[in-house]
Amino acid sequence: MTLGSRLRERRERLGKTQLTAAKELGISNVQLSRYESDDRKPEPDMLGRFAEYYKTTADYLLGLTSDSTLEGATGIPSEAAAFEEFMRNPEHGLFFKDYLDAPEARQEEMLRFWTFIREQERLRRTDRDHE
């Protein structure tokens, strides 16, 4: 995957149009289009803005890692990273099948719900272990 295709993939994952993303990033739609088509390479500060905006790392955007989550940068699994791993399991994906393609607000709502479910399961296991 190229830098441009990774930028496009992250933008689409957030449910953003090119026009909306460009406006929120403070660049023109033409500039974003050129970045996504690999006609133009971003300067380091722009790369950092992309990583922050798309909730990923510069390493992922540059193709240095296949881990698109911020977990790769911290070494600590984030709730979103754990949830995405859970979602990639075909047995789990049916329940939240639209998560990966959902807009950001919907993803956050689903993540909160999943966090609640996971916590309840942890409490059940703890109670069962103490019986």
N, CA, C and O atoms as a DFTB+ gen file, in Angstrom:
524 C
 N C O
     1  1       0.843      -1.183       0.000
     2  2       0.000       0.000       0.000
     3  2       0.888       1.246       0.000
     4  3       1.897       1.302       0.703
     5  1       0.511       2.209      -0.772
     6  2       1.279       3.452      -0.838
     7  2       0.805       4.428       0.233
     8  3      -0.232       4.222       0.864
     9  1       1.579       5.489       0.427
    10  2       1.182       6.543       1.358
    11  2      -0.189       7.088       0.974
    12  3      -1.060       7.255       1.828
    13  1      -0.372       7.360      -0.296
    14  2      -1.658       7.893      -0.759
    15  2      -2.821       6.963      -0.486
    16  3      -3.885       7.405      -0.053
    17  1      -2.627       5.683      -0.736
    18  2      -3.725       4.733      -0.495
    19  2      -4.011       4.590       0.998
    20  3      -5.157       4.365       1.389
    21  1      -2.986       4.717       1.833
    22  2      -3.200       4.660       3.282
    23  2      -3.934       5.912       3.772
    24  3      -4.786       5.828       4.657
    25  1      -3.605       7.064       3.198
    26  2      -4.333       8.281       3.559
    27  2      -5.810       8.145       3.179
    28  3      -6.690       8.487       3.969
    29  1      -6.071       7.655       1.995
    30  2      -7.451       7.473       1.534
    31  2      -8.187       6.448       2.408
    32  3      -9.339       6.658       2.786
    33  1      -7.514       5.349       2.720
    34  2      -8.127       4.302       3.552
    35  2      -8.509       4.845       4.925
    36  3      -9.602       4.570       5.418
    37  1      -7.616       5.613       5.543
    38  2      -7.918       6.163       6.869
    39  2      -9.054       7.183       6.798
    40  3      -9.926       7.212       7.666
    41  1      -9.037       8.018       5.759
    42  2     -10.110       9.008       5.603
    43  2     -11.459       8.310       5.445
    44  3     -12.444       8.698       6.074
    45  1     -11.496       7.294       4.614
    46  2     -12.743       6.564       4.389
    47  2     -13.193       5.828       5.644
    48  3     -14.389       5.732       5.919
    49  1     -12.230       5.308       6.406
    50  2     -12.565       4.617       7.655
    51  2     -13.247       5.566       8.639
    52  3     -14.114       5.157       9.410
    53  1     -12.846       6.841       8.602
    54  2     -13.480       7.836       9.467
    55  2     -14.795       8.346       8.887
    56  3     -15.491       9.137       9.524
    57  1     -15.135       7.899       7.689
    58  2     -16.385       8.320       7.074
    59  2     -16.355       9.754       6.575
    60  3     -17.391      10.414       6.502
    61  1     -15.170      10.234       6.232
    62  2     -15.008      11.621       5.785
    63  2     -14.911      11.676       4.263
    64  3     -14.321      10.796       3.637
    65  1     -15.492      12.709       3.683
    66  2     -15.292      12.957       2.257
    67  2     -13.956      13.664       2.099
    68  3     -13.398      14.194       3.060
    69  1     -13.460      13.665       0.886
    70  2     -12.202      14.366       0.628
    71  2     -12.357      15.856       0.928
    72  3     -11.455      16.485       1.482
    73  1     -13.492      16.403       0.563
    74  2     -13.737      17.828       0.777
    75  2     -13.757      18.168       2.268
    76  3     -13.136      19.143       2.692
    77  1     -14.464      17.371       3.058
    78  2     -14.541      17.596       4.499
    79  2     -13.175      17.450       5.159
    80  3     -12.771      18.296       5.957
    81  1     -12.466      16.377       4.825
    82  2     -11.149      16.143       5.427
    83  2     -10.198      17.281       5.080
    84  3      -9.474      17.773       5.946
    85  1     -10.195      17.697       3.828
    86  2      -9.304      18.788       3.408
    87  2      -9.603      20.054       4.198
    88  3      -8.691      20.722       4.686
    89  1     -10.877      20.378       4.319
    90  2     -11.265      21.587       5.057
    91  2     -10.804      21.496       6.514
    92  3     -10.242      22.453       7.045
    93  1     -11.040      20.346       7.164
    94  2     -10.658      20.185       8.567
    95  2      -9.143      20.145       8.757
    96  3      -8.642      20.498       9.825
    97  1      -8.417      19.719       7.735
    98  2      -6.954      19.702       7.791
    99  2      -6.347      21.054       7.419
   100  3      -5.153      21.279       7.615
   101  1      -7.172      21.949       6.885
   102  2      -6.690      23.269       6.508
   103  2      -5.932      23.294       5.198
   104  3      -5.069      24.146       4.989
   105  1      -6.255      22.354       4.306
   106  2      -5.629      22.323       2.975
   107  2      -6.736      22.290       1.931
   108  3      -7.908      22.116       2.266
   109  1      -6.365      22.456       0.681
   110  2      -7.373      22.431      -0.378
   111  2      -7.715      20.987      -0.746
   112  3      -6.937      20.062      -0.514
   113  1      -8.872      20.831      -1.311
   114  2      -9.300      19.521      -1.784
   115  2      -8.330      19.001      -2.848
   116  3      -8.057      17.802      -2.909
   117  1      -7.816      19.893      -3.674
   118  2      -6.860      19.510      -4.717
   119  2      -5.577      18.963      -4.078
   120  3      -5.032      17.957      -4.531
   121  1      -5.102      19.634      -3.027
   122  2      -3.894      19.150      -2.336
   123  2      -4.122      17.750      -1.786
   124  3      -3.293      16.861      -1.983
   125  1      -5.243      17.549      -1.096
   126  2      -5.524      16.233      -0.523
   127  2      -5.630      15.184      -1.619
   128  3      -5.129      14.069      -1.468
   129  1      -6.275      15.534      -2.709
   130  2      -6.389      14.613      -3.838
   131  2      -5.011      14.215      -4.355
   132  3      -4.778      13.048      -4.671
   133  1      -4.103      15.174      -4.441
   134  2      -2.740      14.879      -4.921
   135  2      -1.977      13.994      -3.944
   136  3      -1.215      13.121      -4.357
   137  1      -2.184      14.222      -2.632
   138  2      -1.553      13.341      -1.640
   139  2      -2.101      11.924      -1.781
   140  3      -1.337      10.959      -1.782
   141  1      -3.410      11.799      -1.901
   142  2      -4.035      10.473      -1.972
   143  2      -3.707       9.736      -3.269
   144  3      -3.737       8.506      -3.302
   145  1      -3.399      10.461      -4.320
   146  2      -3.058       9.817      -5.595
   147  2      -1.541       9.664      -5.757
   148  3      -1.063       9.262      -6.818
   149  1      -0.798       9.983      -4.710
   150  2       0.667       9.891      -4.695
   151  2       1.329      10.814      -5.710
   152  3       2.470      10.577      -6.106
   153  1       0.630      11.861      -6.135
   154  2       1.226      12.855      -7.017
   155  2       2.066      13.844      -6.216
   156  3       2.896      14.559      -6.777
   157  1       1.851      13.880      -4.923
   158  2       2.555      14.821      -4.059
   159  2       2.850      14.127      -2.732
   160  3       2.014      13.375      -2.230
   161  1       4.016      14.369      -2.166
   162  2       4.394      13.808      -0.867
   163  2       4.321      14.908       0.187
   164  3       4.806      16.015      -0.043
   165  1       3.720      14.616       1.342
   166  2       3.605      15.648       2.383
   167  2       4.934      15.931       3.070
   168  3       5.782      15.050       3.218
   169  1       5.090      17.175       3.480
   170  2       6.229      17.575       4.307
   171  2       6.055      16.911       5.680
   172  3       4.941      16.512       6.021
   173  1       7.121      16.784       6.470
   174  2       7.017      16.131       7.779
   175  2       5.914      16.691       8.682
   176  3       5.213      15.922       9.339
   177  1       5.750      18.013       8.725
   178  2       4.714      18.560       9.601
   179  2       3.319      18.192       9.103
   180  3       2.414      17.970       9.908
   181  1       3.136      18.126       7.788
   182  2       1.841      17.726       7.235
   183  2       1.591      16.242       7.502
   184  3       0.460      15.842       7.778
   185  1       2.628      15.438       7.423
   186  2       2.503      14.017       7.727
   187  2       2.036      13.831       9.173
   188  3       1.186      12.986       9.458
   189  1       2.599      14.626      10.076
   190  2       2.179      14.576      11.480
   191  2       0.727      14.983      11.648
   192  3       0.003      14.380      12.440
   193  1       0.291      15.998      10.912
   194  2      -1.119      16.412      10.966
   195  2      -2.033      15.310      10.450
   196  3      -3.098      15.061      11.015
   197  1      -1.607      14.646       9.365
   198  2      -2.402      13.530       8.843
   199  2      -2.521      12.426       9.897
   200  3      -3.613      11.915      10.145
   201  1      -1.405      12.064      10.509
   202  2      -1.423      10.989      11.497
   203  2      -2.356      11.335      12.656
   204  3      -3.145      10.497      13.093
   205  1      -2.269      12.547      13.142
   206  2      -3.138      12.965      14.244
   207  2      -4.599      12.981      13.821
   208  3      -5.458      12.459      14.531
   209  1      -4.880      13.569      12.682
   210  2      -6.256      13.682      12.191
   211  2      -6.873      12.309      11.933
   212  3      -8.035      12.070      12.264
   213  1      -6.085      11.409      11.337
   214  2      -6.591      10.082      10.988
   215  2      -6.425       9.061      12.111
   216  3      -6.686       7.873      11.923
   217  1      -5.987       9.532      13.284
   218  2      -5.868       8.681      14.469
   219  2      -5.019       7.438      14.194
   220  3      -5.430       6.305      14.441
   221  1      -3.839       7.693      13.680
   222  2      -2.905       6.624      13.373
   223  2      -1.494       7.150      13.611
   224  3      -1.319       8.199      14.230
   225  1      -0.508       6.441      13.131
   226  2       0.879       6.875      13.294
   227  2       1.486       7.215      11.938
   228  3       1.021       6.741      10.901
   229  1       2.518       8.030      11.957
   230  2       3.248       8.341      10.728
   231  2       3.886       7.067      10.178
   232  3       3.967       6.889       8.963
   233  1       4.335       6.185      11.061
   234  2       4.918       4.914      10.613
   235  2       3.922       4.122       9.774
   236  3       4.296       3.546       8.752
   237  1       2.666       4.087      10.190
   238  2       1.653       3.370       9.405
   239  2       1.471       4.051       8.047
   240  3       1.463       3.388       7.010
   241  1       1.326       5.367       8.060
   242  2       1.106       6.088       6.802
   243  2       2.265       5.894       5.837
   244  3       2.060       5.820       4.625
   245  1       3.479       5.811       6.364
   246  2       4.668       5.636       5.528
   247  2       4.908       4.179       5.135
   248  3       5.816       3.891       4.354
   249  1       4.109       3.265       5.664
   250  2       4.268       1.856       5.319
   251  2       5.346       1.144       6.107
   252  3       5.781       0.060       5.721
   253  1       5.789       1.742       7.219
   254  2       6.824       1.119       8.047
   255  2       6.246       0.069       8.986
   256  3       6.982      -0.749       9.538
   257  1       4.934       0.093       9.166
   258  2       4.235      -0.897       9.977
   259  2       2.867      -1.127       9.366
   260  3       2.321      -0.256       8.689
   261  1       2.322      -2.299       9.609
   262  2       0.964      -2.577       9.128
   263  2      -0.062      -2.292      10.219
   264  3      -1.264      -2.433       9.996
   265  1       0.412      -1.890      11.401
   266  2      -0.467      -1.583      12.529
   267  2      -0.957      -0.149      12.401
   268  3      -0.196       0.794      12.617
   269  1      -2.238       0.017      12.048
   270  2      -2.785       1.354      11.834
   271  2      -3.253       2.012      13.126
   272  3      -3.654       3.176      13.118
   273  1      -3.207       1.284      14.225
   274  2      -3.692       1.825      15.490
   275  2      -2.594       2.577      16.220
   276  3      -1.411       2.425      15.915
   277  1      -2.993       3.376      17.170
   278  2      -2.018       4.089      17.981
   279  2      -1.317       3.146      18.951
   280  3      -0.317       3.521      19.564
   281  1      -1.828       1.932      19.094
   282  2      -1.185       0.936      19.950
   283  2       0.258       0.716      19.532
   284  3       1.140       0.537      20.373
   285  1       0.493       0.731      18.225
   286  2       1.837       0.510      17.720
   287  2       2.824       1.546      18.222
   288  3       4.006       1.245      18.387
   289  1       2.359       2.752      18.464
   290  2       3.239       3.818      18.932
   291  2       3.496       3.725      20.432
   292  3       4.575       4.096      20.895
   293  1       2.527       3.240      21.194
   294  2       2.668       3.225      22.652
   295  2       3.041       1.868      23.211
   296  3       3.578       1.771      24.314
   297  1       2.757       0.812      22.449
   298  2       2.984      -0.534      22.951
   299  2       1.884      -0.991      23.895
   300  3       1.910      -2.131      24.361
   301  1       0.926      -0.132      24.184
   302  2      -0.181      -0.455      25.080
   303  2      -1.449      -0.570      24.243
   304  3      -1.810       0.377      23.545
   305  1      -2.135      -1.717      24.300
   306  2      -3.343      -1.857      23.503
   307  2      -4.386      -0.812      23.888
   308  3      -4.763      -0.703      25.056
   309  1      -4.840      -0.064      22.927
   310  2      -5.908       0.888      23.185
   311  2      -7.233       0.152      23.093
   312  3      -7.306      -0.939      22.529
   313  1      -8.267       0.742      23.642
   314  2      -9.590       0.125      23.535
   315  2      -9.963      -0.057      22.069
   316  3     -10.490      -1.101      21.685
   317  1      -9.692       0.951      21.253
   318  2     -10.036       0.866      19.832
   319  2      -9.255      -0.255      19.149
   320  3      -9.813      -0.984      18.329
   321  1      -7.968      -0.400      19.480
   322  2      -7.161      -1.448      18.866
   323  2      -7.676      -2.827      19.266
   324  3      -7.796      -3.715      18.421
   325  1      -7.977      -3.008      20.537
   326  2      -8.504      -4.290      21.002
   327  2      -9.851      -4.581      20.357
   328  3     -10.147      -5.721      19.997
   329  1     -10.661      -3.540      20.214
   330  2     -11.975      -3.721      19.605
   331  2     -11.848      -4.088      18.133
   332  3     -12.568      -4.962      17.650
   333  1     -10.934      -3.426      17.411
   334  2     -10.758      -3.751      15.997
   335  2     -10.266      -5.180      15.835
   336  3     -10.682      -5.874      14.907
   337  1      -9.383      -5.630      16.722
   338  2      -8.920      -7.016      16.660
   339  2     -10.093      -7.967      16.901
   340  3     -10.246      -8.965      16.195
   341  1     -10.907      -7.658      17.886
   342  2     -12.108      -8.446      18.179
   343  2     -13.023      -8.498      16.953
   344  3     -13.566      -9.549      16.615
   345  1     -13.184      -7.345      16.294
   346  2     -14.084      -7.236      15.146
   347  2     -13.601      -8.043      13.944
   348  3     -14.414      -8.502      13.142
   349  1     -12.325      -8.216      13.816
   350  2     -11.788      -8.950      12.668
   351  2     -12.029     -10.453      12.773
   352  3     -11.869     -11.180      11.792
   353  1     -12.411     -10.917      13.953
   354  2     -12.781     -12.325      14.118
   355  2     -14.151     -12.520      13.466
   356  3     -15.117     -11.874      13.872
   357  1     -14.255     -13.402      12.460
   358  2     -15.532     -13.572      11.752
   359  2     -16.700     -13.944      12.665
   360  3     -17.846     -13.602      12.371
   361  1     -16.424     -14.627      13.748
   362  2     -17.498     -15.001      14.659
   363  2     -18.063     -13.800      15.406
   364  3     -19.240     -13.798      15.768
   365  1     -17.247     -12.787      15.638
   366  2     -17.694     -11.602      16.367
   367  2     -18.245     -10.534      15.439
   368  3     -19.107      -9.747      15.829
   369  1     -17.752     -10.508      14.228
   370  2     -18.068      -9.438      13.299
   371  2     -19.528      -9.286      12.951
   372  3     -19.957      -8.197      12.567
   373  1     -20.299     -10.339      13.072
   374  2     -21.716     -10.240      12.715
   375  2     -22.457      -9.241      13.576
   376  3     -23.329      -8.521      13.090
   377  1     -22.115      -9.191      14.852
   378  2     -22.818      -8.304      15.768
   379  2     -22.542      -6.833      15.480
   380  3     -23.444      -5.997      15.528
   381  1     -21.297      -6.535      15.183
   382  2     -20.893      -5.158      14.912
   383  2     -20.405      -5.019      13.472
   384  3     -19.428      -4.315      13.218
   385  1     -21.064      -5.671      12.544
   386  2     -20.547      -5.778      11.183
   387  2     -20.259      -4.446      10.505
   388  3     -19.402      -4.382       9.623
   389  1     -20.942      -3.401      10.890
   390  2     -20.719      -2.129      10.203
   391  2     -19.693      -1.237      10.886
   392  3     -19.478      -0.111      10.438
   393  1     -19.050      -1.704      11.959
   394  2     -18.108      -0.860      12.706
   395  2     -16.982      -0.310      11.836
   396  3     -16.731       0.895      11.828
   397  1     -16.309      -1.185      11.110
   398  2     -15.115      -0.758      10.392
   399  2     -15.405       0.272       9.312
   400  3     -14.526       1.058       8.959
   401  1     -16.622       0.283       8.782
   402  2     -16.972       1.246       7.738
   403  2     -17.853       2.373       8.252
   404  3     -18.272       3.233       7.477
   405  1     -18.136       2.379       9.545
   406  2     -19.041       3.380      10.114
   407  2     -18.338       4.722      10.289
   408  3     -17.115       4.772      10.416
   409  1     -19.107       5.807      10.296
   410  2     -18.515       7.124      10.601
   411  2     -17.945       7.125      12.019
   412  3     -18.312       6.298      12.854
   413  1     -17.064       8.049      12.264
   414  2     -16.343       8.106      13.541
   415  2     -17.284       8.146      14.752
   416  3     -17.045       7.450      15.738
   417  1     -18.339       8.946      14.689
   418  2     -19.254       9.055      15.835
   419  2     -19.903       7.711      16.137
   420  3     -20.055       7.349      17.303
   421  1     -20.283       6.976      15.112
   422  2     -20.901       5.664      15.298
   423  2     -19.877       4.676      15.855
   424  3     -20.210       3.848      16.702
   425  1     -18.634       4.760      15.381
   426  2     -17.592       3.878      15.902
   427  2     -17.378       4.110      17.386
   428  3     -17.220       3.159      18.151
   429  1     -17.371       5.381      17.799
   430  2     -17.177       5.697      19.223
   431  2     -18.314       5.138      20.061
   432  3     -18.084       4.617      21.152
   433  1     -19.533       5.242      19.561
   434  2     -20.689       4.704      20.275
   435  2     -20.578       3.184      20.411
   436  3     -20.830       2.635      21.484
   437  1     -20.203       2.511      19.333
   438  2     -20.065       1.057      19.359
   439  2     -18.917       0.636      20.263
   440  3     -19.006      -0.387      20.943
   441  1     -17.845       1.410      20.277
   442  2     -16.707       1.106      21.143
   443  2     -17.104       1.212      22.613
   444  3     -16.710       0.375      23.425
   445  1     -17.884       2.242      22.957
   446  2     -18.360       2.371      24.353
   447  2     -19.216       1.168      24.740
   448  3     -19.102       0.653      25.852
   449  1     -20.059       0.730      23.835
   450  2     -20.916      -0.426      24.108
   451  2     -20.062      -1.681      24.296
   452  3     -20.294      -2.461      25.219
   453  1     -19.080      -1.872      23.424
   454  2     -18.222      -3.042      23.531
   455  2     -17.419      -3.015      24.822
   456  3     -17.245      -4.050      25.465
   457  1     -16.928      -1.839      25.209
   458  2     -16.178      -1.711      26.464
   459  2     -17.045      -2.133      27.641
   460  3     -16.574      -2.816      28.551
   461  1     -18.297      -1.732      27.626
   462  2     -19.234      -2.128      28.672
   463  2     -19.408      -3.652      28.688
   464  3     -19.356      -4.270      29.751
   465  1     -19.611      -4.250      27.525
   466  2     -19.784      -5.710      27.423
   467  2     -18.540      -6.422      27.951
   468  3     -18.653      -7.387      28.708
   469  1     -17.365      -5.957      27.559
   470  2     -16.119      -6.584      27.987
   471  2     -15.946      -6.477      29.499
   472  3     -15.507      -7.435      30.136
   473  1     -16.280      -5.339      30.079
   474  2     -16.173      -5.158      31.518
   475  2     -17.141      -6.081      32.260
   476  3     -16.789      -6.653      33.292
   477  1     -18.341      -6.224      31.743
   478  2     -19.314      -7.118      32.362
   479  2     -18.820      -8.564      32.335
   480  3     -18.980      -9.303      33.306
   481  1     -18.222      -8.954      31.220
   482  2     -17.677     -10.311      31.107
   483  2     -16.520     -10.504      32.084
   484  3     -16.404     -11.565      32.699
   485  1     -15.674      -9.506      32.234
   486  2     -14.561      -9.588      33.188
   487  2     -15.093      -9.747      34.612
   488  3     -14.557     -10.540      35.386
   489  1     -16.136      -9.006      34.962
   490  2     -16.732      -9.105      36.296
   491  2     -17.349     -10.481      36.535
   492  3     -17.239     -11.037      37.628
   493  1     -18.002     -11.029      35.500
   494  2     -18.587     -12.374      35.632
   495  2     -17.504     -13.410      35.886
   496  3     -17.665     -14.294      36.728
   497  1     -16.399     -13.298      35.154
   498  2     -15.297     -14.249      35.341
   499  2     -14.703     -14.123      36.740
   500  3     -14.387     -15.132      37.371
   501  1     -14.549     -12.899      37.229
   502  2     -14.011     -12.658      38.559
   503  2     -14.926     -13.270      39.614
   504  3     -14.456     -13.930      40.540
   505  1     -16.242     -13.049      39.473
   506  2     -17.198     -13.622      40.412
   507  2     -17.148     -15.139      40.375
   508  3     -17.184     -15.786      41.421
   509  1     -17.068     -15.707      39.197
   510  2     -17.041     -17.164      39.031
   511  2     -15.770     -17.754      39.647
   512  3     -15.808     -18.832      40.241
   513  1     -14.656     -17.054      39.506
   514  2     -13.385     -17.524      40.049
   515  2     -13.359     -17.490      41.573
   516  3     -12.608     -18.241      42.195
   517  1     -14.171     -16.628      42.180
   518  2     -14.192     -16.496      43.640
   519  2     -15.252     -17.385      44.298
   520  3     -15.388     -17.377      45.521
   521  1     -15.976     -18.125      43.525
   522  2     -17.022     -19.003      44.098
   523  2     -16.452     -20.294      44.588
   524  3     -17.187     -21.141      45.096
